[in-house]
Amino acid sequence: MNRCTPLKAREYKLLLKPDCFAGEMSLEKANQFWNVQIESIVRDHLDKKKDGKSRHGRGFDPAKRRTIMFRDTGSHLLNRADYILRERVDIDEDGNEAAKPELTLKLRTTDLFVAADTALPGSQPGFDTEFEEDIAPLQVSVTQPSGDRSIAVAEPRSMRSRFSVSTTQPVPDGPAINCLGDVLELHPTLLGNLVLTSVDEIRSDAALRPGPTISELVFKDAEVDLGDGVTAKFALTLWYFEAETAAPRVAEISFKCKLKDGYLPRGTASRAQKLFVGMQGLRGWVNFEEESKTALALPARS
């Protein structure tokens, strides 16, 4: 990563209560949520466009399906070093793999300069590296005297940023990716990056454990006009773990704003913030009991 590389996008992510999406999920149900819940937030928190029209735009496209799995060592070496490793493959209407599986390694940190100056190339032809900002509600995990953990959410509602460098590349043909050494071969700078974290002994023969097999259903491309030529592109993502079908295990609403030369105009950034803070007030919909969907998908730690 060149230290002068600008941020490509900001993505605002909010967990929702999975039970709100119980039963068979459809485009109609997704767009009902969009046209009732999100439209009300846009109406109450954002100004109108210059022509007097609402900034609430088109709804979701039909869902896309993917299968996802996260992997880590038994000690969660990658996660403790702020990395996540995800394998994902698109699924067609017949339930078959529609493309070759791809592997994504992501570093996510609260420190802008650590992310900006972390090189994370892949070894496979056509690898793609992105530098983005991930935004979530301002909340912290609290350990009670009893040992129980709970989530404390900021009042008034706010947001916090993390910065991510992620590299996606095709899963290579040949033996499966079973150990840390396989990941190190696919990412030439990873070993040096891990050494800097001083997590613990880095053993290339450490086995990678799989997390649950996740069936992902994602509705994309609903829009809100944030002004200055910037459009917030929304996604409603549902994760079903293993054989679960009655209700998703994870539900998330997110929107992404592409940046130009790492810049977002003040007015646009202000609307995005107002929109995201307003979404946190969706009573009966927001899940403040968990911090992130990825944390729920990691393999069991030993």
C-alpha positions in Angstrom: 0.0 0.0 0.0 1.4 3.4 -1.0 1.2 5.7 1.9 -0.3 8.4 -0.4 -3.1 6.1 -1.6 -6.5 7.8 -0.8 -9.4 6.2 0.7 -11.7 4.6 -1.9 -15.0 4.6 0.0 -16.8 4.9 3.4 -19.2 2.1 4.4 -21.6 2.6 7.2 -22.8 -0.7 8.8 -25.7 -1.3 11.3 -26.8 -4.6 12.7 -30.5 -5.3 12.8 -32.5 -7.8 14.7 -32.6 -11.1 12.8 -36.1 -12.0 14.0 -37.4 -9.0 12.0 -36.7 -11.0 8.9 -38.0 -14.4 9.9 -39.8 -16.5 7.4 -39.3 -16.6 3.6 -37.4 -13.5 2.5 -38.4 -11.8 -0.7 -37.6 -8.7 -2.7 -41.0 -7.4 -1.7 -40.2 -7.8 2.0 -36.8 -6.1 1.6 -38.4 -3.1 -0.2 -41.1 -2.8 2.3 -38.4 -2.3 4.9 -36.8 0.2 2.6 -39.9 2.2 1.7 -41.3 2.3 5.3 -38.4 2.3 7.7 -35.5 3.9 5.7 -37.8 6.4 4.0 -39.0 7.7 7.3 -35.4 8.2 8.5 -34.6 10.1 5.3 -37.7 12.3 5.6 -37.0 13.1 9.3 -33.3 13.6 9.2 -32.3 14.9 5.7 -33.1 18.1 3.8 -34.9 17.9 0.5 -33.1 18.2 -2.9 -33.0 21.5 -4.7 -36.0 20.5 -6.7 -38.0 19.8 -3.5 -38.0 16.1 -3.9 -37.0 13.6 -1.2 -33.5 12.2 -1.2 -35.0 8.7 -0.7 -34.5 6.9 -4.1 -34.9 3.6 -5.8 -35.3 0.3 -3.9 -33.4 -2.9 -3.8 -32.6 -5.2 -6.8 -33.4 -8.9 -6.6 -31.2 -10.8 -4.1 -27.9 -12.4 -4.8 -26.8 -15.5 -3.0 -23.3 -16.4 -1.9 -21.7 -19.0 0.4 -19.2 -17.7 2.9 -16.8 -19.2 5.4 -14.2 -17.5 7.7 -11.0 -19.3 8.8 -8.5 -18.7 11.6 -6.1 -20.7 13.8 -7.2 -22.2 17.1 -5.7 -19.3 19.0 -7.4 -16.7 16.6 -3.9 -15.5 15.7 -5.2 -13.6 12.6 -8.2 -12.0 14.4 -6.0 -10.9 17.4 -3.7 -9.2 14.9 -6.7 -7.4 13.4 -6.9 -9.6 10.3 -9.9 -11.7 9.0 -9.7 -14.4 6.3 -12.9 -15.0 4.3 -13.7 -17.4 1.5 -16.7 -16.6 -0.7 -18.4 -18.0 -3.8 -21.4 -16.8 -5.8 -24.4 -19.2 -6.0 -26.7 -19.3 -9.0 -30.5 -19.8 -9.1 -30.0 -23.6 -9.2 -27.9 -23.6 -6.0 -24.6 -24.3 -7.9 -21.4 -22.3 -7.7 -21.6 -19.6 -10.3 -18.0 -18.6 -10.2 -14.6 -19.6 -8.9 -14.3 -19.1 -5.1 -12.4 -16.0 -4.0 -10.3 -15.4 -0.9 -10.2 -12.1 0.9 -7.7 -11.1 3.6 -8.6 -7.9 5.4 -6.7 -5.8 8.0 -9.1 -3.6 10.0 -7.7 -1.1 12.5 -8.8 2.1 14.3 -5.5 3.7 13.2 -5.6 5.4 9.8 -1.9 5.5 9.4 -1.4 1.8 10.2 -3.8 0.9 7.5 -2.6 3.5 5.0 1.0 2.2 5.3 0.3 -1.5 5.3 1.2 -3.3 2.1 -1.0 -6.3 1.5 -0.5 -7.6 -2.1 -1.7 -11.0 -3.3 0.3 -13.6 -5.2 -2.4 -14.6 -7.6 -2.9 -12.8 -11.0 -5.6 -10.2 -10.9 -5.6 -9.7 -7.1 -7.5 -6.5 -6.0 -6.6 -4.4 -3.0 -8.9 -1.8 -1.5 -8.4 0.9 1.2 -11.7 1.9 2.8 -13.2 3.3 6.0 -15.7 1.1 7.9 -18.2 3.0 10.2 -20.3 1.5 12.9 -22.3 2.8 15.9 -20.1 4.0 18.8 -20.4 1.2 21.3 -18.1 -0.9 23.5 -18.1 -4.3 25.0 -18.2 -4.3 28.8 -17.3 -7.1 31.2 -19.5 -7.2 34.3 -18.1 -8.3 37.7 -20.0 -11.6 37.1 -18.0 -12.2 34.0 -20.9 -11.6 31.7 -20.4 -9.3 28.7 -22.7 -6.6 27.5 -22.7 -3.8 24.9 -22.7 -0.2 26.0 -24.0 2.2 23.4 -23.2 5.9 23.3 -25.9 8.4 24.2 -26.6 10.5 22.2 -26.0 8.1 19.3 -22.7 8.5 17.4 -20.3 6.5 15.3 -16.8 5.2 15.2 -14.4 4.5 12.4 -12.1 1.7 11.5 -9.8 1.6 8.4 -9.5 -1.5 6.3 -7.0 -2.8 3.7 -8.4 -5.8 2.0 -7.0 -8.0 -0.8 -9.2 -10.3 -2.8 -7.9 -13.0 -5.2 -9.0 -16.3 -6.7 -8.6 -19.4 -4.6 -5.8 -21.2 -6.3 -6.2 -24.6 -7.9 -4.6 -27.4 -6.1 -4.5 -28.4 -2.4 -7.0 -26.7 -0.1 -5.9 -23.8 2.2 -5.5 -25.7 5.4 -2.8 -24.0 7.4 -1.3 -20.6 8.1 1.6 -21.3 5.8 -0.9 -21.5 2.9 -2.1 -18.0 3.7 1.4 -16.7 4.0 2.3 -18.0 0.5 -0.8 -16.2 -0.9 0.1 -12.9 0.8 3.9 -12.2 0.5 4.0 -9.4 3.1 1.7 -11.0 5.7 4.5 -12.7 7.7 6.3 -9.4 8.2 3.0 -7.6 9.1 2.2 -10.2 11.7 5.7 -10.0 13.2 5.1 -6.3 13.8 2.0 -7.1 16.0 4.0 -9.5 18.3 0.8 -11.5 18.8 2.5 -14.8 19.6 4.7 -17.4 17.9 3.8 -17.5 14.2 3.8 -21.2 13.1 3.3 -21.8 9.4 2.0 -25.3 10.2 -0.8 -24.0 12.5 -4.0 -25.5 11.2 -6.8 -23.2 10.0 -10.2 -23.9 11.5 -13.3 -23.2 9.6 -16.2 -21.2 11.0 -19.8 -22.1 10.2 -20.8 -22.4 6.6 -22.9 -19.3 5.9 -25.6 -18.8 3.2 -25.7 -15.1 2.4 -28.7 -13.4 0.9 -28.0 -9.8 -0.1 -30.3 -7.2 -1.6 -28.3 -4.3 -3.1 -28.3 -0.9 -4.9 -31.1 0.9 -3.1 -30.2 4.6 -3.2 -30.2 7.8 -1.2 -29.0 11.1 -2.8 -26.5 12.7 -0.5 -25.8 15.7 -2.7 -22.7 16.9 -4.6 -23.0 14.0 -7.0 -22.6 11.4 -4.2 -25.1 8.5 -3.9 -25.4 6.3 -0.9 -25.7 2.7 -2.2 -27.5 0.5 0.3 -27.3 -3.3 0.9 -29.5 -5.5 3.2 -27.5 -8.5 4.1 -28.8 -11.7 5.8 -26.7 -14.6 7.0 -28.1 -18.1 7.6 -25.8 -20.4 9.5 -25.5 -24.0 8.5 -29.0 -25.5 8.3 -30.9 -22.5 9.9 -33.8 -21.4 7.7 -36.5 -20.0 10.0 -34.7 -16.7 10.5 -31.2 -15.4 9.7 -28.5 -15.5 12.3 -27.3 -12.1 11.2 -29.0 -9.1 9.6 -27.3 -5.9 8.6 -28.2 -2.7 6.7 -25.3 -0.8 5.2 -24.6 2.0 2.8 -21.4 2.9 0.9 -20.3 6.2 -0.4 -17.5 6.3 -3.0 -14.9 9.0 -2.5 -13.2 11.1 -5.1 -9.4 11.4 -4.4 -10.1 10.4 -0.8 -12.5 13.3 -0.3 -16.1 13.8 0.7 -17.7 17.3 0.6 -18.7 18.6 4.0 -22.4 18.8 3.2 -22.4 15.2 1.9 -20.5 13.9 4.9 -22.9 15.7 7.2 -26.0 14.1 5.5 -24.3 10.7 5.7 -23.7 11.1 9.4 -27.3 12.3 10.1 -28.7 9.4 8.1 -26.6 6.9 10.0 -27.3 8.3 13.4 -31.0 8.5 12.5 -31.0 4.8 11.4 -29.7 3.9 14.9 -33.1 5.1 16.2 -35.1 2.5 14.3 -37.0 1.2 17.3 -37.6 -2.5 17.4 -35.2 -3.0 14.5 -31.6 -2.3 15.6 -29.4 -4.9 17.2 -27.2 -3.4 19.9 -26.5 -6.7 21.6 -23.7 -7.7 19.2 -20.7 -5.7 17.8 -20.2 -7.1 14.3 -21.4 -9.8 12.0 -17.8 -11.1 11.4 -17.3 -11.8 15.1 -20.2 -14.2 15.0 -18.8 -16.1 12.1 -15.3 -17.0 13.3 -14.4 -20.6 14.2 -14.5 -21.6 17.9 -11.3 -20.6 19.7 -9.3 -23.3 21.6 
